[in-house]
Structure formats: C-alpha cells, structure tokens
Amino acid sequence: MCERHNGESFISGMILGALVGAAAGILLAPASGEETREAISEETKHAQKKLKRKMSEVAEAAEPYLDELAEQWEDLTEATHDKMDEVRDDVEDFVEEHGPEVAKQVKKATRPLKKLFK
C-alpha cells in the first residue's frame, strides 16, 4: 500500500514540477505573445508525453501485482464454492437424517401459537 502511495506522490510531484518549471521558463523569458503561446503549447505537449511515458511505466510495474491479485481472487472464489458445496451437502444430510424429527418438534412448538390465532 505504501508503494502505491509513493508512486502517486512521485507522479504528482513530477507533474507539478513540470508545470512550475514550464511556467517559470515562459514567464521569465522575454518573448512576444505569439512566441509565449507557442512555448506554452510546446511545454504542454512535452508534459503530456512525459506523463504518458510515466503512466505506461506505472502500469507495467503494476502488472505483476495485478496478475497475482487475479490469481488469489480465483483461488478464493474456488475455495468459497467448495465450502458452499460442503455446507449444502451437510445441510442436505442433516435434513435427510433429522428432517421428520425436526418437523415434529416445530409442529409441537407452534401448537400454542396456533391456538392463540384461531
């Protein structure tokens, strides 16, 4: 979790640094309005390329973790299905073995309630 936070901080810092550097360079350089707009456009394109490259690097670095997470999810899903099957089988066995007895006890326990609602 900490690695992810550090990666986000690095990217945020890189973007902020690029923007501040570009703004400082443009504002401090003596240039006409047209030249300034062109410089801003070029710096924006440069920052976009740099951001795309870094995002690609982050995605590539995250891929092994995503693969591992997907594998763990698959294992957990399979284990959950196996446990559900086991519980279902246990319930079916219990009902088959004790169903009539439980039904009698429920009927006996609910007799007073039936009398109340007649």
N, C-alpha and C positions, 0 to 999 in steps of 0.2 A: 504494500500500500504506500509505503514511504517512497519507493522508487517512482511510482506513478506521479506522486505529488512533486518530486524533484524534476521530473520530465516536463510537467506542466509549467513549473516555475521557470525552467530553463527556456522553454519556448516563449513564455510571456516576456521574460527578460530580453530575449533576442529580438522579439518584435518591437518592444518598447525602445530598445537601444537603436534599432534600425530607423525607427520613426524620429527619435530625438536627433540622431546623427544627420538624417536627411534634412530635417527642419533647420538645424543649426547651419548646415552647409549652404542651404538655399538662402536663408536669411542673412548670413554674413557675407555672401559673395555679391559683389556689385554686378547686377545684371538687369536687363530690361524685363518688362512684364512677360513678353513672349518667351524670352530665354528662361525666366523663372518658371513659367508654366511647363515648358518643355523639360526642365530639370526635375520638377515635381513629378511629371509623368514618368520619366526615366527611373527615378528613385522608387516610385510606386511599383513599376514593373519589376525592378530588381528585388524589392522586398517580397513581392508575390512569388517570384521564382525561388527565393531563399526559403520562404515559408513552405512552399510545395515540397521542396527538397527535404526540409526537416520533418515535415509531416510524413513523407514517404519513409524516412529513416525510423521514425517512431512506430509507424505501422509495421515495418519489417522487424523491428526489435520486439514488438508485442506478439507477433505471430506464434512463436513457440509457446507462449503463455496461453494464448487463446486455444491452441491445439490441445494443450494439457488440460485446460478447463473443460473443453468439449469432451475429452475422453473421461474425465472424472464425472461429468454430468451423465454420460452414457452409463457408466458403472453404477452410479447412484440410482438411476432410473431402473436399470435391470434388477438391482438388489431390492428396490421398492416393490417392483412387480412380483418378484419371487416371494417376498414376505407377505404380500397381499394374497397370493395364491395359497400360501401355507395357512394363513389365518382363515381364509374361506374354507379350506379343507377341514380345519379344526372345528369350525362352526357347523359345517355340514355333518361331521361325525358326531358332534355333541347333540345336535337336533335329532339325528337318526337314533342315537342311543337313549337320550333322555326326553325327547320331544313329548311323548304321551304323558309322562310323569309331570313334566313342567306344565303342560296344558291343564292337567287335572288340578294342580296346585293353584294356577292362575284362576281357574273357574271357581275353586273353593274360596279363594281370597276375595273374589269380586262379588260373591253372593250377597253380602251385606249391602254393597253399593247398589245392586240391582233392586233390592227391597226398598232402599231409600228413594229411588227414582221411579217407582211404579205408581 
